[in-house]
Amino acid sequence: MMLRPPLPHHSPRTGLLAAILLLSLAACRGRNDADATPGAADSALRPAPVDTVSAVSATTAYEPGDHSGIEECTEPRWSGTDSVLATLHWSNPGRSPDLGEILRRSEELVSAKMRISQRTGCRPHSTLSLAIPFEDSLVASIRSYGSLLAAPSPSTSTWPSQTDSAPYVDSSMVAGLPKVAPSKTIGGRAHFFLGGFPLLSKELSEQGAALTDLDGKPEFRYSTTLNAAANRLAVAMRAIPGTRLDVRHGPSLDTYESGSFGVGQIGSLDHVATTMVRAWFLTRSGPVPARVVSVRHKLFQQDLCVSHLPRAVFASASAPGDDILGIYIPQDGKAPARCQVARSGKLTTIDLDGDGIPEYAAVVEPFEAIAGDMLDRAAWFVNEGGTWKPIDAGSHEDCT
């Protein structure tokens, strides 16, 4: 076995000079490497273009944290991050980009950026972006997606199934459902359903001006960031023939410790309906005509005490006199015939055609939060062939 010889003794002054020399050589080497490979993925940073056309001014659902103690990243600090960037592989799907694919790839990119931030001990400035083909291709896909949705949706669009991607529901909530005969209405009509009370909140104008509809008339708005069914709402909107959506880009999203992140400064995609998407608020007083205003998807999950689900916004010309117990969106836009809504304790049933067989049911359960106050969780079900199947669920955020 070979033994390493003892290190020679140096005076403190000699050691200090040697350390300064080594640091100088390392800095020169970093500059030379950057000059030799100006497009290197591990060191090249470039200003990301500001989206002046579709950027939204003030629609974020979070408050930026204090990251003043985190150093801004500079080019030499990114040296050695090749192994992280190598995990990002772009493959062209050969078809029009869809929202699910954009969200998956955005999570990949932001996850890599966070790992780099942790490894280097600094964070990228919000106006800088990694000069890598993956991010450039992803930004291009986002813009292509927006252009696609700005055109009228075709009449051949496939209506999404809500039971194929059913949310998890606790067995205690399923146990509270009544036995039911098969529905005669649900099977023959394309429709989308999203739960209402207790997760729906009234919207207020930030500037104090009246909220208006597509014709500039005042309207009342309601929103939720707690319903799982909102994940499929944009797809349902596009399945209505002739629908146009303006996909607006929200700013980078804040994180708990690492600063703000996004895809080329884009943190969310807000799908704003520029044509009428008819919806119906289901109340005990009967259906109220409404519309879908928008649905906003975050491009990645924040490590904050905020909902990760999309923010869906709805509106009606007049305020409903009762609680909105469900939101019904039929492909043909027609109101449900003879709709009857019944509430008893934790259970709500909705009979769309008044034949005594409910099409939807909801169960609301209170629970004690970490801080000791009482919050609600809810689940909604559809009558499919005489079997209750979950189609939506959510709860109030439980964190401190």
C-alpha positions in Angstrom: 0.0 0.0 0.0 1.4 3.4 -1.0 1.3 6.1 1.6 0.8 9.7 0.8 3.9 11.7 1.8 3.3 14.4 4.5 2.4 17.8 3.2 5.3 20.3 3.3 5.2 22.9 6.0 4.4 26.5 4.9 4.5 29.7 6.7 1.1 31.4 7.1 2.2 34.1 4.6 3.2 31.5 2.0 -0.1 29.6 2.5 -2.1 32.8 2.0 -0.3 33.7 -1.2 -0.9 30.1 -2.5 -4.6 30.4 -1.7 -4.9 33.7 -3.6 -3.0 32.2 -6.6 -5.3 29.2 -6.7 -8.4 31.3 -6.6 -7.1 33.5 -9.4 -6.3 30.5 -11.6 -9.8 29.1 -10.9 -11.5 32.3 -11.9 -9.4 32.6 -15.1 -10.3 29.0 -16.0 -14.0 29.7 -15.5 -13.8 32.7 -17.8 -11.9 30.8 -20.4 -14.3 27.9 -20.3 -17.3 30.3 -20.7 -15.5 32.1 -23.6 -14.7 28.8 -25.3 -18.2 27.4 -25.1 -20.7 30.4 -25.1 -23.7 28.0 -25.5 -22.8 25.6 -22.7 -25.9 24.5 -20.8 -24.2 24.7 -17.4 -23.0 28.3 -17.6 -24.8 30.3 -20.3 -27.6 32.6 -19.0 -29.6 34.9 -21.2 -32.4 37.4 -20.6 -35.7 35.8 -21.2 -38.1 37.7 -23.4 -40.9 39.5 -21.6 -44.3 38.6 -22.9 -45.9 42.0 -23.4 -48.9 40.7 -25.3 -50.3 38.1 -22.9 -48.7 38.9 -19.5 -51.3 39.5 -16.8 -50.7 42.4 -14.4 -52.0 41.3 -11.0 -53.6 37.8 -10.9 -51.2 35.8 -8.7 -52.8 33.9 -5.8 -49.7 34.1 -3.5 -47.6 36.7 -1.7 -43.9 36.8 -2.6 -41.7 35.8 0.3 -38.6 37.5 1.6 -35.6 36.0 -0.2 -33.2 38.9 0.4 -30.7 36.5 2.1 -30.3 34.4 -1.0 -27.5 35.3 -3.4 -28.3 35.9 -7.0 -26.6 33.4 -9.4 -23.9 34.5 -11.7 -22.3 32.5 -14.5 -19.3 30.9 -12.7 -21.6 29.7 -9.9 -23.4 27.4 -12.4 -20.3 25.4 -13.2 -20.7 21.7 -12.5 -24.4 21.6 -13.0 -24.3 19.5 -16.2 -25.4 16.4 -14.5 -28.7 18.1 -13.4 -29.3 19.6 -16.8 -28.6 16.3 -18.5 -31.8 14.9 -17.0 -33.8 17.2 -19.3 -34.6 15.5 -22.6 -36.9 17.1 -25.2 -38.7 14.9 -27.6 -41.1 16.3 -30.2 -44.4 14.5 -29.8 -45.3 15.1 -33.5 -48.7 16.6 -32.6 -50.2 19.8 -31.2 -49.1 20.5 -27.6 -51.6 19.7 -24.9 -51.9 21.1 -21.4 -51.1 17.9 -19.6 -47.8 17.5 -21.5 -46.9 21.2 -20.9 -47.5 20.8 -17.1 -45.4 17.6 -16.9 -42.5 19.2 -18.7 -42.7 22.4 -16.7 -42.5 20.4 -13.5 -39.3 18.7 -14.9 -37.7 22.0 -15.8 -38.5 23.8 -12.5 -37.4 20.7 -10.5 -34.0 20.9 -12.2 -33.7 24.6 -11.6 -34.5 24.0 -7.9 -31.8 21.3 -7.6 -29.3 23.6 -9.3 -30.3 26.4 -6.8 -29.7 24.0 -3.9 -26.4 22.8 -5.3 -25.0 26.2 -6.0 -26.4 27.9 -2.9 -27.8 30.7 -5.1 -30.9 31.3 -7.2 -31.4 32.5 -10.8 -32.6 36.1 -11.1 -36.3 36.2 -12.2 -35.3 37.9 -15.5 -32.8 35.2 -16.4 -33.4 31.8 -17.9 -31.2 28.8 -18.5 -30.0 28.9 -22.2 -30.9 25.3 -22.9 -32.9 23.8 -25.8 -35.4 22.2 -23.4 -36.7 25.5 -22.0 -36.7 27.1 -25.4 -38.7 24.3 -26.8 -41.1 24.3 -23.9 -41.7 28.1 -24.2 -42.4 27.5 -28.0 -44.9 24.8 -27.1 -46.7 27.1 -24.7 -47.0 29.7 -27.3 -48.2 27.2 -29.9 -50.8 25.9 -27.4 -52.1 29.4 -26.9 -52.4 30.0 -30.7 -54.3 26.7 -31.0 -56.8 27.6 -28.3 -57.4 31.1 -29.7 -59.0 29.5 -32.8 -62.6 28.2 -32.6 -62.7 24.6 -31.2 -63.9 22.0 -33.9 -67.2 20.3 -33.8 -65.5 16.9 -33.6 -63.9 17.5 -30.1 -64.1 14.6 -27.7 -66.0 15.2 -24.5 -63.8 14.4 -21.5 -64.9 11.6 -19.0 -64.8 12.7 -15.4 -65.0 9.2 -14.0 -61.8 8.1 -15.8 -59.8 10.4 -13.6 -61.8 10.1 -10.4 -60.4 11.9 -7.3 -59.6 10.0 -4.1 -62.6 10.0 -1.7 -62.6 8.8 1.9 -64.7 5.7 2.5 -66.6 7.5 5.3 -68.0 9.9 2.7 -69.0 7.0 0.3 -70.8 5.4 3.2 -73.2 8.3 3.5 -74.6 7.9 0.0 -78.1 6.5 -0.5 -79.0 3.6 -2.8 -80.1 4.8 -6.2 -81.6 3.5 -9.4 -79.9 4.0 -12.7 -80.3 7.6 -14.1 -82.2 8.0 -17.3 -80.6 11.4 -18.1 -76.8 11.2 -17.5 -75.9 8.6 -20.1 -77.3 10.4 -23.2 -76.0 13.9 -22.6 -72.4 15.3 -22.7 -71.9 17.3 -19.6 -69.4 18.5 -17.0 -69.9 18.9 -13.3 -68.0 20.8 -10.7 -68.9 21.0 -7.0 -70.0 24.3 -5.3 -70.7 24.8 -1.6 -68.6 24.9 0.6 -65.6 25.4 -1.6 -66.9 28.3 -3.8 -66.1 31.9 -2.8 -67.4 35.2 -4.1 -65.0 37.3 -6.2 -64.4 41.0 -5.4 -62.9 43.5 -7.8 -59.5 44.6 -6.8 -59.9 48.1 -8.2 -63.4 48.6 -7.0 -64.9 48.7 -10.5 -67.8 46.4 -11.4 -66.9 43.0 -12.8 -68.4 42.7 -16.3 -69.3 40.0 -18.8 -68.3 39.7 -22.5 -70.7 42.5 -23.4 -69.5 44.8 -20.7 -72.5 44.3 -18.4 -72.1 43.9 -14.6 -72.0 40.3 -13.3 -71.3 38.4 -10.1 -68.3 36.1 -10.0 -67.4 33.1 -7.9 -64.2 31.1 -7.8 -62.5 28.1 -6.4 -58.9 26.8 -6.1 -60.0 23.7 -4.1 -61.9 21.5 -6.6 -60.1 18.5 -8.2 -62.5 18.6 -11.2 -61.1 21.9 -12.3 -58.1 19.9 -13.7 -60.4 18.9 -16.6 -62.4 22.1 -17.0 -60.2 23.6 -19.8 -60.6 20.4 -21.8 -64.4 20.5 -21.3 -64.5 24.1 -22.5 -62.7 23.2 -25.7 -65.0 20.3 -26.3 -67.8 22.8 -26.8 -67.8 23.7 -30.6 -66.7 27.2 -31.4 -65.1 28.0 -28.1 -62.2 30.4 -28.1 -59.8 30.7 -25.2 -57.2 33.5 -24.6 -54.3 31.8 -22.9 -52.6 34.5 -20.7 -49.2 34.1 -19.1 -48.9 34.7 -15.4 -45.5 35.7 -13.8 -43.0 33.4 -12.2 -44.2 31.7 -9.0 -42.8 32.1 -5.6 -41.3 29.3 -3.5 -40.6 29.0 0.2 -36.8 29.1 0.2 -35.4 29.2 -3.4 -36.9 32.4 -4.9 -39.3 32.5 -7.9 -39.3 30.1 -10.8 -41.0 29.7 -14.1 -40.6 28.7 -17.7 -39.1 31.7 -19.5 -40.7 33.9 -16.8 -44.1 32.2 -17.2 -45.5 30.8 -14.0 -49.1 30.0 -14.9 -51.5 29.7 -17.9 -54.9 31.4 -17.5 -57.5 30.1 -20.0 -59.9 33.0 -20.4 -63.1 32.3 -22.4 -63.6 35.0 -25.1 -66.8 33.3 -26.3 -69.8 32.2 -24.2 -69.3 28.9 -22.3 -72.7 28.4 -20.8 -72.9 26.9 -17.2 -75.7 26.6 -14.7 -75.5 27.2 -11.0 -77.6 24.5 -9.3 -79.4 25.8 -6.2 -82.5 24.7 -4.2 -84.4 27.6 -5.9 -83.6 26.1 -9.3 -80.9 26.5 -12.0 -79.4 30.0 -12.5 -77.9 30.8 -15.9 -74.1 31.4 -15.6 -70.9 31.2 -17.6 -67.4 29.9 -17.3 -65.0 32.9 -17.1 -61.6 31.3 -16.8 -59.4 28.5 -15.4 -55.8 29.1 -14.4 -53.2 26.3 -14.1 -49.9 26.8 -12.3 -47.0 25.3 -14.3 -45.5 23.7 -11.2 -46.4 23.0 -7.6 -45.2 25.5 -5.1 -43.8 24.5 -1.7 -46.1 26.9 0.1 -49.3 26.6 2.0 -51.4 27.3 -1.1 -53.6 25.1 -3.3 -51.9 23.3 -6.2 -55.3 22.9 -8.0 -56.4 25.2 -10.9 -58.3 28.4 -10.1 -61.7 28.3 -11.8 -63.9 31.4 -12.1 -67.6 31.5 -12.9 -70.2 34.3 -13.2 -73.9 35.1 -13.4 -75.8 38.2 -14.2 -77.6 38.1 -10.9 -76.6 36.8 -7.5 -78.1 33.4 -6.6 -80.5 33.6 -3.7 -79.3 30.3 -2.3 -76.0 28.4 -2.0 -74.5 27.2 -5.2 -74.4 23.5 -4.6 -73.1 22.5 -8.0 -72.0 23.9 -11.4 -73.5 22.1 -14.4 -71.9 22.6 -17.9 -73.7 20.8 -20.7 -72.1 20.6 -24.2 -75.3 21.9 -25.7 -75.7 24.7 -23.2 -79.4 23.9 -22.4 -80.7 24.2 -18.9 -81.5 21.0 -16.9 -85.3 20.3 -17.1 -87.2 20.4 -13.8 -84.1 20.4 -11.7 -84.7 19.6 -8.0 -82.1 19.9 -5.3 -82.5 18.5 -1.7 -80.3 18.9 1.3 -80.4 16.9 4.5 -77.5 17.1 7.0 -74.3 16.3 5.3 -76.0 15.0 2.1 -77.1 16.9 -1.0 -78.8 15.2 -4.0 -79.5 16.8 -7.4 -82.2 15.5 -9.7 -81.8 17.1 -13.1 -85.1 16.0 -14.7 -87.4 15.7 -11.7 -88.1 12.0 -12.1 -87.1 11.2 -8.5 -83.8 9.6 -9.4 -80.9 11.9 -8.5 -78.0 12.3 -11.0 -75.6 13.9 -8.5 -74.9 13.7 -4.8 -72.6 15.5 -2.5 -71.3 14.8 1.0 -69.8 17.5 3.2 -67.9 16.7 6.3 -66.4 19.1 8.9 -62.9 18.3 10.3 -60.7 19.9 12.9 -57.7 21.8 11.5 -54.2 21.9 12.8 -54.9 25.3 14.4 -58.0 23.9 16.1 -60.7 25.6 14.0 -63.3 23.6 12.0 -62.9 23.3 8.2 -64.9 21.4 5.6 -64.1 18.7 3.0 -66.5 17.6 0.3 -67.0 15.0 -2.4 -69.3 14.9 -5.3 -70.6 11.8 -7.1 -72.4 11.0 -10.3 -75.1 8.3 -10.7 -73.6 6.0 -13.4 -75.8 3.0 -14.0 -77.1 3.0 -10.4 -73.6 3.3 -8.9 -72.2 6.4 -7.3 -68.9 7.3 -8.8 -66.7 10.2 -7.5 -66.2 13.0 -10.0 -65.0 15.9 -7.7 -63.5 16.4 -4.3 -61.7 19.0 -2.2 -61.2 20.6 1.2 -60.2 23.8 2.8 -56.4 24.2 3.1 -55.2 22.9 6.5 -51.9 24.5 7.3 -50.4 27.2 9.5 
